Amino acid sequence: MVPADVWCAVLLDPSTLLDTGGVHEDGFPEHVMPRLFEIEHVEHDDVDNLRALTRRSVPVSSLHNSTQGDLATSKYYRDILRPLGLGDELRVLLRERGRTWGMFVMCREARKGGSEAGFSARDLAAARTFCAPTTRAVRRSLVATGTDSGLELAADGTGFVVLDEHQRLVECSLSAERLMARIEETPTSGRPKSCPHAVRAVAAAARASRDGETTRSLVRTHSGHWLTLHAWRLVTSDRPMTMVSIGPPEPGMLIALVLEAYGLSEQQRRIAQSVLLGRSSHEIVVELHITRNTLNDHLAKIFDKVGVRSQRELAGAIFARHYWPRIGTGPLALDGRVPLLPAAGA
């Protein structure tokens, strides 16, 4: 429906907007990725930056339209597209209820003579019809295959990699090498990458953080399990380095992601969290300042989305499907830091 010369599909952590895997074999060559990650995850100031797109009402955008036909005003075009002989770029966000789960990036080669082969209004309209059903499919796939506590991955232990300022691999533990091999990401064409895009993206984001701060993200494996990535800057003499740890996630991080993936609204997630923590209907009504009828209406919608018939079945289904060894009691956050749900009465 929408032809492209270069394209890739990226899964995104909906809290951090960092890569969690994807399909890149028809995407950008390896040598441009360090600069691309700098623009996307460090500088954040280009016209069609991912974070800017998530704030727009329309989920599709072409660089030609965003720059009003003057592509050279975009550093992304100057530094990434033009050196590769590419013209316009189309971005298609997989977004639902304010959460972005992935993105398609499609580029066309520049025409001979220097004119740009832009994406038409018809192309953008076709891409827009694709967004909603694909987003639902991606979101549902996160719970259809099941996620667990990472016990299968724990045998390797936490791995560590060190990247230099150009995102080149300096050090890599054996456990990190094994865990990175499981990340759900199709390699790019050409020579193999030093490490997956998901690892390099979180490392790039960490470069923009203050000293001592940690950037976190979740990444999926081929088996449907999850890994957590923690990245922080290292300053050693005159060589800035980034350390990334790779290991099984904390259960509290994944609970939020699973509830979000089931398509629950904010109030429904709050109620489901209370159910998972073993609170009674009376306790939930008092805590959330709602009526019993409102609670019952929300519970009916939660049960329908999860495919259960009672609060007991809800807790059992989440545990059985996703193998939670324990339920965290802290506020839920997709990245383990920023609470999605304010405390009751806040």
SEKOL-217171 format. One record per atom (N, C-alpha, C): residue in three letters; x, y, z. Coordinates in steps of 0.05 Angstrom, whole numbers, padded with zeros to 5 digits, always signed. Layout:
<pavexs>
ALAXYZ;...
</pavexs>
This chain:
<pavexs>
MET+00016-00024+00000;MET+00000+00000+00000;MET+00017+00025+00000;VAL+00039+00025+00015;VAL+00057+00048+00017;VAL+00086+00038+00012;PRO+00095+00039-00012;PRO+00122+00029-00019;PRO+00144+00046-00005;ALA+00166+00033+00002;ALA+00189+00046+00014;ALA+00214+00032+00006;ASP+00236+00047+00004;ASP+00262+00035-00003;ASP+00277+00025+00022;VAL+00273+00038+00044;VAL+00285+00031+00070;VAL+00263+00031+00090;TRP+00262+00010+00107;TRP+00241+00010+00128;TRP+00250-00007+00151;CYS+00239+00000+00174;CYS+00243-00017+00198;CYS+00219-00014+00216;ALA+00215-00034+00233;ALA+00194-00035+00253;ALA+00206-00038+00280;VAL+00198-00020+00298;VAL+00211-00019+00325;VAL+00190-00022+00346;LEU+00194-00041+00365;LEU+00178-00043+00389;LEU+00189-00023+00409;LEU+00172-00010+00424;LEU+00180+00011+00443;LEU+00170+00005+00471;ASP+00186+00012+00491;ASP+00176+00012+00518;ASP+00158+00036+00521;PRO+00132+00031+00528;PRO+00113+00054+00527;PRO+00118+00075+00549;SER+00135+00069+00568;SER+00142+00089+00589;SER+00166+00105+00581;THR+00187+00093+00571;THR+00211+00107+00565;THR+00215+00114+00535;LEU+00199+00101+00518;LEU+00201+00104+00489;LEU+00228+00095+00478;LEU+00241+00077+00492;LEU+00266+00065+00483;LEU+00260+00039+00468;ASP+00277+00032+00450;ASP+00274+00007+00434;ASP+00273-00017+00452;THR+00255-00036+00446;THR+00255-00062+00460;THR+00257-00085+00440;GLY+00265-00079+00416;GLY+00268-00100+00395;GLY+00256-00090+00369;GLY+00255-00107+00349;GLY+00243-00099+00324;GLY+00255-00114+00300;VAL+00248-00104+00277;VAL+00257-00116+00251;VAL+00273-00094+00237;HIS+00298-00100+00232;HIS+00316-00079+00221;HIS+00331-00088+00196;GLU+00325-00112+00185;GLU+00342-00122+00164;GLU+00340-00106+00138;ASP+00318-00090+00135;ASP+00315-00072+00112;ASP+00317-00043+00121;GLY+00329-00039+00145;GLY+00330-00012+00156;GLY+00357+00002+00151;PHE+00364+00019+00169;PHE+00388+00036+00165;PHE+00413+00020+00169;PRO+00435+00027+00155;PRO+00460+00013+00158;PRO+00472+00019+00186;GLU+00489+00001+00194;GLU+00500+00002+00221;GLU+00514+00028+00228;HIS+00529+00039+00209;HIS+00546+00062+00216;HIS+00531+00087+00223;VAL+00505+00090+00216;VAL+00490+00114+00223;VAL+00476+00112+00250;MET+00475+00088+00262;MET+00459+00085+00286;MET+00468+00101+00310;PRO+00494+00103+00315;PRO+00502+00120+00338;PRO+00491+00149+00336;ARG+00494+00161+00313;ARG+00484+00188+00309;ARG+00454+00189+00311;LEU+00440+00169+00299;LEU+00411+00168+00300;LEU+00401+00167+00329;PHE+00414+00150+00346;PHE+00406+00148+00373;PHE+00411+00174+00389;GLU+00432+00188+00382;GLU+00437+00214+00394;GLU+00415+00234+00389;ILE+00406+00235+00364;ILE+00384+00253+00356;ILE+00358+00245+00370;GLU+00353+00219+00370;GLU+00327+00210+00381;GLU+00326+00211+00412;HIS+00347+00202+00425;HIS+00345+00197+00454;HIS+00362+00215+00471;VAL+00378+00233+00458;VAL+00394+00251+00474;VAL+00386+00280+00468;GLU+00385+00287+00443;GLU+00380+00316+00436;GLU+00350+00323+00436;HIS+00334+00305+00425;HIS+00304+00308+00427;HIS+00293+00334+00414;ASP+00308+00347+00397;ASP+00299+00373+00388;ASP+00293+00375+00358;ASP+00294+00352+00344;ASP+00288+00354+00315;ASP+00258+00353+00311;VAL+00250+00362+00287;VAL+00221+00367+00282;VAL+00204+00343+00286;ASP+00213+00320+00276;ASP+00197+00295+00279;ASP+00209+00276+00299;ASN+00221+00287+00320;ASN+00231+00269+00341;ASN+00209+00252+00352;LEU+00215+00228+00360;LEU+00195+00209+00369;LEU+00178+00221+00392;ARG+00191+00235+00411;ARG+00176+00246+00433;ARG+00158+00268+00425;ALA+00165+00283+00404;ALA+00148+00304+00394;ALA+00123+00291+00380;LEU+00128+00269+00366;LEU+00106+00256+00352;LEU+00085+00245+00371;THR+00094+00235+00394;THR+00075+00224+00413;THR+00056+00245+00425;ARG+00063+00271+00422;ARG+00046+00292+00433;ARG+00027+00303+00412;ARG+00029+00293+00387;ARG+00011+00302+00366;ARG-00014+00285+00365;SER-00035+00297+00354;SER-00061+00282+00354;SER-00062+00261+00331;VAL-00046+00265+00310;VAL-00046+00246+00288;VAL-00022+00228+00290;PRO-00026+00201+00287;PRO-00004+00182+00292;PRO+00015+00178+00269;VAL+00011+00192+00246;VAL+00029+00190+00223;VAL+00041+00217+00216;SER+00065+00217+00206;SER+00078+00243+00199;SER+00099+00238+00178;SER+00101+00256+00159;SER+00123+00255+00139;SER+00141+00278+00145;LEU+00167+00273+00141;LEU+00187+00294+00146;LEU+00183+00317+00127;HIS+00175+00311+00102;HIS+00171+00331+00082;HIS+00149+00351+00091;ASN+00127+00340+00102;ASN+00106+00358+00111;ASN+00115+00373+00136;SER+00128+00360+00154;SER+00136+00373+00180;SER+00155+00396+00175;THR+00172+00394+00154;THR+00191+00415+00148;THR+00180+00434+00127;GLN+00155+00431+00120;GLN+00142+00447+00099;GLN+00159+00447+00073;GLY+00169+00423+00067;GLY+00183+00420+00042;GLY+00213+00427+00043;ASP+00222+00438+00065;ASP+00250+00446+00067;ASP+00264+00425+00085;LEU+00271+00402+00074;LEU+00282+00380+00089;LEU+00308+00387+00102;ALA+00323+00405+00090;ALA+00350+00412+00100;ALA+00349+00426+00128;THR+00326+00435+00136;THR+00324+00447+00163;THR+00324+00426+00185;SER+00322+00401+00177;SER+00322+00379+00197;SER+00350+00367+00200;LYS+00361+00366+00224;LYS+00387+00354+00228;LYS+00386+00324+00223;TYR+00363+00312+00228;TYR+00360+00283+00222;TYR+00363+00278+00192;TYR+00351+00296+00176;TYR+00355+00293+00147;TYR+00384+00298+00139;ARG+00396+00319+00150;ARG+00423+00326+00142;ARG+00443+00304+00151;ASP+00439+00293+00174;ASP+00459+00275+00185;ASP+00454+00246+00179;ILE+00429+00238+00174;ILE+00422+00210+00170;ILE+00412+00205+00142;LEU+00391+00218+00133;LEU+00378+00211+00108;LEU+00394+00220+00084;ARG+00402+00245+00083;ARG+00416+00255+00059;ARG+00442+00240+00053;PRO+00459+00234+00073;PRO+00483+00219+00066;PRO+00477+00191+00055;LEU+00454+00180+00061;LEU+00446+00154+00050;LEU+00432+00155+00024;GLY+00429+00179+00013;GLY+00414+00183-00012;GLY+00384+00180-00009;LEU+00374+00185+00015;LEU+00345+00183+00021;LEU+00333+00210+00021;GLY+00307+00211+00014;GLY+00292+00236+00015;GLY+00273+00237+00038;ASP+00247+00233+00033;ASP+00227+00236+00053;ASP+00226+00211+00072;GLU+00217+00216+00096;GLU+00213+00194+00115;GLU+00185+00195+00127;LEU+00172+00172+00128;LEU+00145+00170+00140;LEU+00148+00155+00166;ARG+00136+00166+00188;ARG+00136+00152+00214;ARG+00107+00146+00221;VAL+00103+00122+00230;VAL+00076+00112+00237;VAL+00077+00102+00266;LEU+00064+00116+00284;LEU+00064+00109+00312;LEU+00043+00088+00317;LEU+00050+00067+00332;LEU+00030+00048+00342;LEU+00022+00057+00370;ARG+00001+00072+00371;ARG-00007+00086+00395;ARG-00036+00081+00402;GLU-00041+00078+00428;GLU-00068+00074+00437;GLU-00071+00086+00465;ARG-00091+00103+00468;ARG-00097+00116+00494;ARG-00072+00128+00507;GLY-00057+00142+00490;GLY-00034+00157+00500;GLY-00009+00141+00504;ARG-00010+00115+00499;ARG+00013+00098+00502;ARG+00023+00089+00474;THR+00049+00092+00470;THR+00061+00085+00444;THR+00076+00059+00448;TRP+00068+00038+00432;TRP+00079+00011+00435;TRP+00100+00005+00413;GLY+00101+00021+00392;GLY+00119+00015+00371;GLY+00118+00037+00350;MET+00134+00033+00329;MET+00135+00053+00307;MET+00146+00040+00282;PHE+00133+00047+00259;PHE+00144+00040+00233;PHE+00158+00064+00222;VAL+00182+00060+00210;VAL+00197+00082+00197;VAL+00201+00073+00168;MET+00193+00090+00150;MET+00195+00083+00121;MET+00207+00107+00106;CYS+00227+00101+00089;CYS+00241+00122+00074;CYS+00241+00116+00044;ARG+00242+00137+00029;ARG+00244+00134+00000;ARG+00269+00148-00010;GLU+00282+00136-00030;GLU+00306+00147-00041;GLU+00300+00174-00055;ALA+00319+00192-00054;ALA+00316+00217-00068;ALA+00316+00213-00098;ARG+00299+00228-00112;ARG+00298+00225-00141;ARG+00323+00237-00154;LYS+00328+00227-00178;LYS+00351+00239-00193;LYS+00346+00268-00198;GLY+00367+00283-00197;GLY+00365+00312-00201;GLY+00361+00327-00175;GLY+00360+00312-00153;GLY+00358+00325-00127;GLY+00330+00329-00116;SER+00309+00324-00132;SER+00282+00328-00122;SER+00276+00305-00103;GLU+00258+00310-00084;GLU+00252+00291-00063;GLU+00227+00275-00070;ALA+00229+00248-00066;ALA+00206+00231-00070;ALA+00189+00230-00045;GLY+00173+00250-00041;GLY+00158+00252-00016;GLY+00134+00233-00015;PHE+00125+00227+00010;PHE+00101+00211+00014;PHE+00077+00229+00010;SER+00057+00219-00004;SER+00034+00234-00011;SER+00013+00234+00012;ALA-00007+00251+00009;ALA-00029+00251+00028;ALA-00043+00224+00028;ARG-00045+00211+00005;ARG-00057+00185+00003;ARG-00040+00164+00018;ASP-00014+00166+00017;ASP+00004+00148+00032;ASP-00001+00151+00062;LEU-00003+00176+00072;LEU-00007+00181+00100;LEU-00034+00171+00109;ALA-00055+00174+00092;ALA-00081+00164+00099;ALA-00082+00134+00101;ALA-00068+00120+00082;ALA-00067+00091+00083;ALA-00052+00082+00108;ALA-00030+00095+00115;ALA-00015+00088+00139;ALA-00032+00092+00164;ARG-00048+00113+00164;ARG-00064+00118+00188;ARG-00085+00096+00193;THR-00096+00085+00171;THR-00116+00064+00175;THR-00103+00039+00187;PHE-00077+00037+00184;PHE-00062+00014+00193;PHE-00056+00015+00223;CYS-00056+00039+00234;CYS-00046+00043+00262;CYS-00062+00028+00283;ALA-00088+00033+00284;ALA-00104+00023+00306;ALA-00104-00008+00308;PRO-00111-00022+00286;PRO-00111-00052+00288;PRO-00083-00063+00294;THR-00062-00051+00283;THR-00035-00061+00288;THR-00027-00057+00317;THR-00034-00033+00328;THR-00028-00028+00356;THR-00042-00048+00374;ARG-00067-00053+00369;ARG-00082-00073+00386;ARG-00068-00100+00384;ALA-00060-00108+00360;ALA-00047-00134+00357;ALA-00021-00135+00372;VAL-00005-00114+00370;VAL+00021-00113+00384;VAL+00016-00115+00414;ARG-00002-00098+00424;ARG-00008-00097+00453;ARG-00017-00125+00463;ARG-00035-00137+00448;ARG-00046-00163+00457;ARG-00025-00185+00455;SER-00006-00182+00437;SER+00014-00203+00434;SER+00032-00204+00459;LEU+00034-00181+00473;LEU+00051-00180+00496;LEU+00040-00198+00519;VAL+00014-00202+00519;VAL+00002-00219+00540;VAL-00005-00247+00529;ALA-00008-00249+00502;ALA-00017-00274+00491;ALA+00005-00295+00494;THR+00030-00287+00491;THR+00052-00306+00493;THR+00061-00311+00521;GLY+00052-00294+00540;GLY+00060-00298+00568;GLY+00086-00285+00574;THR+00088-00275+00598;THR+00113-00265+00609;THR+00116-00276+00636;ASP+00141-00280+00645;ASP+00144-00291+00671;ASP+00166-00275+00686;SER+00174-00286+00708;SER+00193-00272+00725;SER+00221-00272+00715;GLY+00226-00286+00693;GLY+00253-00288+00682;GLY+00269-00310+00694;LEU+00256-00330+00707;LEU+00271-00351+00720;LEU+00287-00366+00699;GLU+00277-00369+00675;GLU+00292-00383+00654;GLU+00318-00369+00648;LEU+00317-00342+00651;LEU+00340-00326+00644;LEU+00359-00322+00667;ALA+00349-00328+00692;ALA+00365-00321+00716;ALA+00390-00338+00718;ALA+00390-00361+00704;ALA+00414-00379+00707;ALA+00439-00365+00697;ASP+00436-00347+00677;ASP+00459-00333+00667;ASP+00468-00310+00686;GLY+00450-00302+00704;GLY+00456-00280+00721;GLY+00455-00253+00706;THR+00460-00232+00720;THR+00460-00205+00707;THR+00486-00202+00691;GLY+00483-00191+00667;GLY+00506-00186+00650;GLY+00512-00157+00649;PHE+00536-00150+00641;PHE+00544-00122+00639;PHE+00559-00118+00613;VAL+00553-00095+00600;VAL+00569-00087+00577;VAL+00578-00058+00581;VAL+00600-00051+00569;VAL+00610-00023+00570;VAL+00613-00013+00542;LEU+00601+00010+00536;LEU+00602+00022+00510;LEU+00617+00049+00512;ASP+00632+00055+00490;ASP+00646+00081+00490;ASP+00627+00103+00480;GLU+00638+00127+00476;GLU+00621+00149+00468;GLU+00610+00146+00440;HIS+00621+00128+00425;HIS+00610+00123+00398;HIS+00593+00097+00397;GLN+00585+00088+00421;GLN+00569+00064+00424;GLN+00583+00039+00414;ARG+00609+00039+00414;ARG+00624+00015+00407;ARG+00628-00002+00432;LEU+00627-00028+00429;LEU+00629-00046+00451;LEU+00658-00047+00461;VAL+00662-00041+00487;VAL+00689-00041+00499;VAL+00693-00066+00515;GLU+00673-00073+00532;GLU+00674-00097+00548;GLU+00647-00110+00548;CYS+00646-00136+00550;CYS+00621-00151+00551;CYS+00625-00177+00567;SER+00609-00181+00588;SER+00611-00205+00603;SER+00598-00228+00588;LEU+00605-00252+00595;LEU+00594-00276+00581;LEU+00564-00277+00585;SER+00554-00271+00609;SER+00525-00272+00613;SER+00511-00251+00597;ALA+00523-00228+00593;ALA+00511-00207+00576;ALA+00510-00216+00547;GLU+00531-00229+00538;GLU+00531-00239+00511;GLU+00509-00259+00506;ARG+00505-00277+00526;ARG+00484-00297+00523;ARG+00456-00284+00524;LEU+00452-00265+00542;LEU+00426-00252+00544;LEU+00420-00235+00520;MET+00440-00221+00509;MET+00435-00204+00485;MET+00427-00221+00461;ALA+00437-00246+00460;ALA+00430-00264+00438;ALA+00401-00271+00438;ARG+00388-00268+00461;ARG+00359-00275+00463;ARG+00341-00252+00458;ILE+00351-00228+00454;ILE+00334-00205+00450;ILE+00320-00207+00423;GLU+00294-00201+00423;GLU+00277-00204+00400;GLU+00281-00181+00380;GLU+00302-00184+00364;GLU+00310-00163+00345;GLU+00323-00176+00321;THR+00312-00171+00298;THR+00324-00182+00273;THR+00349-00165+00267;PRO+00372-00177+00262;PRO+00396-00161+00257;PRO+00394-00145+00231;THR+00408-00123+00230;THR+00409-00107+00206;THR+00425-00122+00185;SER+00423-00112+00160;SER+00439-00124+00138;SER+00468-00114+00142;GLY+00486-00128+00129;GLY+00514-00121+00131;GLY+00527-00135+00154;ARG+00549-00124+00164;ARG+00564-00138+00185;ARG+00548-00138+00211;PRO+00551-00158+00229;PRO+00536-00159+00253;PRO+00541-00135+00271;LYS+00520-00128+00287;LYS+00523-00106+00306;LYS+00539-00114+00329;SER+00551-00095+00343;SER+00566-00101+00368;SER+00547-00109+00390;CYS+00523-00098+00390;CYS+00502-00105+00409;CYS+00475-00095+00398;PRO+00453-00106+00408;PRO+00427-00098+00397;PRO+00420-00069+00399;HIS+00403-00059+00381;HIS+00394-00032+00382;HIS+00382-00024+00409;ALA+00367-00043+00421;ALA+00354-00037+00447;ALA+00375-00029+00468;VAL+00398-00043+00468;VAL+00419-00037+00487;VAL+00432-00010+00481;ARG+00437-00005+00455;ARG+00450+00019+00447;ARG+00431+00043+00452;ALA+00405+00039+00449;ALA+00386+00061+00453;ALA+00386+00070+00483;VAL+00385+00051+00501;VAL+00384+00058+00530;VAL+00411+00070+00538;ALA+00433+00061+00525;ALA+00459+00073+00531;ALA+00460+00102+00521;ALA+00449+00107+00498;ALA+00448+00135+00487;ALA+00432+00153+00506;ALA+00409+00143+00515;ALA+00392+00158+00533;ALA+00406+00164+00559;ALA+00422+00145+00569;ALA+00437+00150+00594;ALA+00457+00172+00592;ARG+00467+00177+00568;ARG+00486+00199+00564;ARG+00475+00226+00570;ALA+00448+00228+00568;ALA+00435+00254+00573;ALA+00427+00257+00602;SER+00431+00236+00619;SER+00424+00237+00647;SER+00446+00250+00663;ARG+00439+00258+00688;ARG+00458+00269+00706;ARG+00476+00247+00718;ASP+00499+00255+00728;ASP+00517+00235+00740;ASP+00502+00221+00763;GLY+00505+00194+00763;GLY+00493+00178+00784;GLY+00465+00169+00777;GLU+00452+00181+00757;GLU+00425+00173+00750;GLU+00426+00148+00732;THR+00405+00132+00734;THR+00403+00107+00718;THR+00379+00109+00699;THR+00384+00102+00674;THR+00362+00101+00654;THR+00354+00071+00652;ARG+00327+00066+00652;ARG+00317+00039+00653;ARG+00299+00034+00629;SER+00298+00009+00621;SER+00279+00001+00600;SER+00275-00029+00601;LEU+00254-00038+00589;LEU+00248-00067+00587;LEU+00252-00075+00558;VAL+00261-00100+00554;VAL+00265-00110+00527;VAL+00256-00139+00526;ARG+00244-00147+00504;ARG+00233-00173+00500;ARG+00253-00193+00489;THR+00249-00219+00496;THR+00266-00240+00485;THR+00250-00256+00465;HIS+00264-00273+00450;HIS+00251-00290+00430;HIS+00230-00308+00442;SER+00234-00316+00467;SER+00216-00335+00480;SER+00192-00321+00493;GLY+00190-00294+00491;GLY+00168-00280+00503;GLY+00173-00270+00531;HIS+00196-00275+00542;HIS+00203-00265+00568;HIS+00213-00237+00566;TRP+00219-00225+00589;TRP+00229-00197+00589;TRP+00255-00195+00604;LEU+00271-00177+00595;LEU+00296-00169+00608;LEU+00294-00140+00616;THR+00308-00132+00636;THR+00309-00104+00643;THR+00337-00093+00638;LEU+00338-00069+00627;LEU+00364-00056+00621;LEU+00367-00032+00639;HIS+00390-00030+00652;HIS+00397-00006+00668;HIS+00423+00005+00656;ALA+00423+00031+00651;ALA+00446+00043+00639;ALA+00454+00068+00655;TRP+00480+00073+00658;TRP+00489+00096+00671;TRP+00517+00104+00660;ARG+00523+00129+00663;ARG+00548+00140+00652;ARG+00572+00134+00671;LEU+00594+00128+00658;LEU+00619+00125+00673;LEU+00639+00146+00662;VAL+00651+00160+00680;VAL+00671+00181+00671;VAL+00698+00171+00681;THR+00714+00161+00662;THR+00741+00152+00669;THR+00761+00167+00653;SER+00777+00183+00665;SER+00797+00200+00653;SER+00784+00216+00631;ASP+00793+00215+00606;ASP+00782+00231+00584;ASP+00764+00214+00566;ARG+00756+00190+00575;ARG+00740+00172+00558;ARG+00713+00168+00571;PRO+00692+00182+00562;PRO+00665+00177+00573;PRO+00655+00150+00564;MET+00646+00134+00583;MET+00636+00107+00578;MET+00608+00105+00589;THR+00594+00085+00579;THR+00567+00078+00589;THR+00566+00049+00597;MET+00557+00044+00621;MET+00553+00016+00631;MET+00524+00009+00628;VAL+00519-00015+00618;VAL+00491-00026+00616;VAL+00490-00053+00629;SER+00472-00056+00649;SER+00467-00082+00661;SER+00443-00095+00648;ILE+00444-00121+00644;ILE+00422-00136+00630;ILE+00415-00160+00648;GLY+00390-00162+00656;GLY+00382-00184+00673;GLY+00352-00187+00675;PRO+00343-00206+00691;PRO+00314-00210+00695;PRO+00302-00186+00709;PRO+00277-00178+00702;PRO+00265-00154+00714;PRO+00254-00159+00741;GLU+00249-00138+00756;GLU+00235-00139+00781;GLU+00205-00143+00774;PRO+00191-00160+00789;PRO+00162-00165+00783;PRO+00145-00140+00782;GLY+00151-00120+00800;GLY+00135-00096+00800;GLY+00135-00081+00774;MET+00158-00082+00760;MET+00160-00069+00734;MET+00142-00081+00714;LEU+00140-00108+00714;LEU+00124-00122+00694;LEU+00095-00122+00699;ILE+00086-00121+00724;ILE+00058-00120+00730;ILE+00044-00097+00716;ALA+00057-00073+00717;ALA+00045-00050+00704;ALA+00043-00054+00674;LEU+00064-00065+00662;LEU+00064-00069+00633;LEU+00043-00089+00625;VAL+00039-00110+00641;VAL+00018-00130+00634;VAL-00010-00118+00636;LEU-00015-00103+00658;LEU-00042-00090+00660;LEU-00047-00071+00638;GLU-00026-00056+00630;GLU-00029-00038+00607;GLU-00034-00053+00582;ALA-00020-00075+00578;ALA-00023-00091+00553;ALA-00050-00103+00551;TYR-00064-00108+00573;TYR-00091-00119+00571;TYR-00111-00098+00563;GLY-00102-00073+00561;GLY-00120-00052+00551;GLY-00137-00039+00573;LEU-00128-00041+00598;LEU-00144-00030+00620;LEU-00140+00001+00621;SER-00162+00015+00628;SER-00160+00043+00632;SER-00145+00049+00658;GLU-00140+00075+00663;GLU-00126+00083+00687;GLU-00140+00074+00712;GLN-00167+00078+00713;GLN-00182+00070+00737;GLN-00183+00040+00739;GLN-00185+00026+00716;GLN-00186-00003+00716;GLN-00159-00015+00726;ARG-00137-00002+00718;ARG-00111-00012+00727;ARG-00108-00008+00757;ARG-00119+00014+00767;ARG-00118+00019+00796;ARG-00133-00002+00811;ILE-00157-00008+00801;ILE-00174-00029+00814;ILE-00160-00056+00812;ALA-00150-00063+00788;ALA-00137-00089+00785;ALA-00113-00091+00803;GLN-00098-00070+00806;GLN-00075-00070+00825;GLN-00085-00077+00853;SER-00107-00065+00862;SER-00117-00070+00888;SER-00126-00099+00891;VAL-00138-00110+00870;VAL-00147-00138+00871;VAL-00122-00156+00873;LEU-00102-00150+00858;LEU-00078-00167+00858;LEU-00064-00165+00885;LEU-00067-00143+00900;LEU-00056-00140+00926;LEU-00073-00153+00948;GLY-00096-00165+00940;GLY-00113-00179+00958;GLY-00133-00163+00973;ARG-00138-00138+00965;ARG-00157-00121+00979;ARG-00186-00129+00972;SER-00203-00126+00992;SER-00232-00133+00988;SER-00246-00111+00973;SER-00270-00117+00964;SER-00286-00097+00950;SER-00291-00073+00967;HIS-00297-00077+00993;HIS-00302-00055+01011;HIS-00277-00038+01014;GLU-00254-00050+01016;GLU-00229-00035+01018;GLU-00223-00019+00993;ILE-00229-00030+00970;ILE-00225-00016+00944;ILE-00243+00008+00942;VAL-00268+00004+00949;VAL-00288+00026+00948;VAL-00279+00049+00966;VAL-00270+00043+00990;VAL-00262+00064+01009;VAL-00236+00077+00999;GLU-00217+00061+00990;GLU-00191+00072+00981;GLU-00194+00090+00957;LEU-00211+00083+00938;LEU-00213+00098+00913;LEU-00236+00118+00912;HIS-00251+00119+00934;HIS-00273+00138+00937;HIS-00293+00135+00914;ILE-00302+00110+00909;ILE-00322+00104+00889;ILE-00344+00088+00901;THR-00367+00086+00887;THR-00389+00071+00897;THR-00386+00041+00890;ARG-00402+00025+00903;ARG-00400-00004+00897;ARG-00409-00009+00869;ASN-00429+00005+00859;ASN-00439+00001+00831;ASN-00417+00009+00811;THR-00402+00030+00817;THR-00380+00038+00799;THR-00359+00017+00799;LEU-00353+00006+00822;LEU-00333-00015+00824;LEU-00342-00039+00808;ASN-00367-00047+00811;ASN-00377-00070+00797;ASN-00376-00066+00766;ASP-00382-00042+00758;ASP-00381-00036+00729;ASP-00352-00039+00718;HIS-00333-00028+00733;HIS-00305-00030+00725;HIS-00295-00059+00726;LEU-00303-00073+00747;LEU-00294-00101+00749;LEU-00305-00118+00725;ALA-00330-00112+00717;ALA-00341-00127+00694;ALA-00324-00122+00669;LYS-00316-00098+00665;LYS-00300-00091+00641;LYS-00272-00104+00643;ILE-00260-00104+00668;ILE-00234-00116+00672;ILE-00236-00146+00666;PHE-00257-00159+00677;PHE-00260-00188+00673;PHE-00262-00195+00644;ASP-00277-00178+00629;ASP-00281-00183+00600;ASP-00255-00180+00585;LYS-00238-00160+00592;LYS-00213-00156+00578;LYS-00193-00178+00584;VAL-00193-00187+00609;VAL-00173-00208+00617;VAL-00184-00236+00611;GLY-00210-00239+00608;GLY-00222-00265+00602;GLY-00227-00282+00627;VAL-00236-00269+00649;VAL-00242-00283+00673;VAL-00270-00275+00683;ARG-00280-00287+00705;ARG-00307-00281+00715;ARG-00308-00271+00743;SER-00286-00270+00758;SER-00287-00261+00786;SER-00260-00250+00794;GLN-00259-00237+00817;GLN-00235-00226+00827;GLN-00214-00248+00833;ARG-00224-00270+00843;ARG-00206-00293+00848;ARG-00194-00303+00822;GLU-00210-00306+00801;GLU-00200-00315+00776;GLU-00180-00294+00764;LEU-00186-00269+00769;LEU-00168-00248+00758;LEU-00140-00251+00770;ALA-00138-00253+00796;ALA-00112-00257+00809;ALA-00099-00283+00800;GLY-00115-00304+00799;GLY-00104-00330+00790;GLY-00094-00330+00762;ALA-00109-00316+00744;ALA-00102-00316+00716;ALA-00076-00300+00711;ILE-00074-00277+00724;ILE-00049-00261+00721;ILE-00025-00277+00731;PHE-00029-00291+00754;PHE-00007-00306+00764;PHE+00000-00330+00746;ALA-00021-00345+00738;ALA-00016-00369+00722;ALA-00005-00363+00694;ARG-00016-00342+00682;ARG-00007-00335+00655;ARG+00021-00323+00654;HIS+00027-00309+00674;HIS+00052-00293+00674;HIS+00072-00302+00695;TYR+00065-00322+00711;TYR+00083-00335+00730;TYR+00097-00316+00749;TRP+00081-00298+00761;TRP+00092-00279+00780;TRP+00100-00294+00806;PRO+00125-00292+00815;PRO+00132-00305+00840;PRO+00123-00289+00864;ARG+00118-00262+00860;ARG+00109-00246+00882;ARG+00096-00221+00869;ILE+00079-00207+00885;ILE+00066-00183+00876;ILE+00078-00159+00892;GLY+00089-00140+00877;GLY+00100-00117+00891;GLY+00079-00100+00903;THR+00085-00085+00924;THR+00066-00069+00938;THR+00069-00039+00932;GLY+00090-00032+00918;GLY+00095-00004+00912;GLY+00078+00006+00889;PRO+00079+00032+00883;PRO+00064+00042+00861;PRO+00074+00031+00835;LEU+00056+00025+00816;LEU+00063+00012+00791;LEU+00073+00033+00772;ALA+00095+00026+00758;ALA+00105+00044+00737;ALA+00117+00027+00715;LEU+00113+00036+00690;LEU+00122+00020+00668;LEU+00153+00019+00668;ASP+00166+00039+00678;ASP+00195+00038+00679;ASP+00206+00034+00707;GLY+00189+00028+00726;GLY+00197+00022+00753;GLY+00203+00047+00769;ARG+00199+00071+00758;ARG+00206+00096+00773;ARG+00182+00115+00775;VAL+00170+00122+00753;VAL+00150+00142+00752;VAL+00122+00129+00755;PRO+00108+00134+00777;PRO+00082+00120+00781;PRO+00063+00127+00760;LEU+00049+00107+00749;LEU+00028+00111+00729;LEU+00003+00122+00743;LEU-00002+00111+00768;LEU-00027+00116+00782;LEU-00022+00132+00807;PRO-00034+00156+00810;PRO-00030+00171+00834;PRO-00043+00157+00858;ALA-00033+00162+00881;ALA-00045+00151+00905;ALA-00073+00160+00908;ALA-00090+00144+00921;ALA-00118+00151+00925;ALA-00120+00177+00940;GLY-00138+00195+00929;GLY-00142+00221+00941;GLY-00122+00242+00933;ALA-00102+00234+00917;ALA-00082+00253+00908;ALA-00094+00272+00888;
</pavexs>
